[in-house]
């Protein structure tokens, strides 16, 4: 109870501020005509303001000013994050090219790494061996921060999805920070949790406001930096923890890159085949159930990270099971390629006489062939 009482102010203050500011952002957005564009990829209808991230950002900054004592690392996170935020805000208002947004992210990442000292510097190996990564550590950290920023932005495709996953990931990072004795990480993640939860009631389906690129890119930047805090020196297992925590947005982004490359499409070309699209359209989960399923998926990988921290073997077993189930989902939906289904093919080879699993693309092709046969028969 003392722990909960101690954590309460760090959560409730940004929560209340965000709750108060979101309606103001909606009015300003309507007056300035900053709406989310409707196209064949989007799932919303009507004019919905897309600068809700301003409320989250301001709530976070005010809470930081109240609760945190400034130091070089925090200054770097705030300054670098602000650059990313305003880069996203410019895009929300004027729709700039992807390269311009990446340049803002690169600037923010370099400030966090070079000025704030955030990032991987030394890799600890078995038998007491260590490797000073030098420039490779900087490159890895830059790629990590930019990659996670965009991964969080990519999952912002359904009402409440991005804010909810950011909340879950922040909780996991905060718990690991608590177990590591990192009070600063605990407070930072509590402030993020409060800010996003203050926004979520307005954003959950049916959403009346979106956070926009300014919110999603900036929150992704924060999570990437928080995950690297305390990992200047990392072993292989601690290096895996941030990947597990952020497995859902990371895997969704990597699969999108592979899918578009296989089809000869530009990596930056948006599509409607992300994880949430597969659940919503191909598996007919519906909007809210899809979001809740994504929450559960993110939470399970977060739990696997916590289990891995305390027991590497138990954590490894849990991760293997989750990754296999995830791969089966990818194969079943044809998310990457309709011909990619090695595990399902192996299962059908071993147990096909008893149970045969047919992927969704195969079912769709079968239905199309049957419809053609019926039409042909009717014509004759």
Secondary structure, DSSP 8 states (H G I E B T S, - for coil): -HHHHHHHHHHHHHHHHHHHHHHHHHHHHHHHT-B----TT----S--B--THHHHHHHHHHHHHHH----HHHHHHHHHHHHHHHHHHHHHHH---HHHHHHHHHHHHHIIIIIT--S--EEE-GGG-EEE-THHHHHHHHHHHHHHHHHHHHTTTSTTHHHHHHHHHHHHHHHHHHHTT-HHHHHHHHHHHHHHHHHHHHHSSS-SB--HHHHHHHHHHHHHHHHHTT-SEE-HHHHHHHHHHTHHHHHHHHHHHHHHHHTT--TT---S-SHHHIIIIIS---HHHHHHHHHHHHHHHHHHHHHHHH-HHHHHHHHHHHHHHHHHHHHHHTSS-TT--HHHHHHHHHHTTT-----HHHHHHHHHHHHHHHHHHHH-
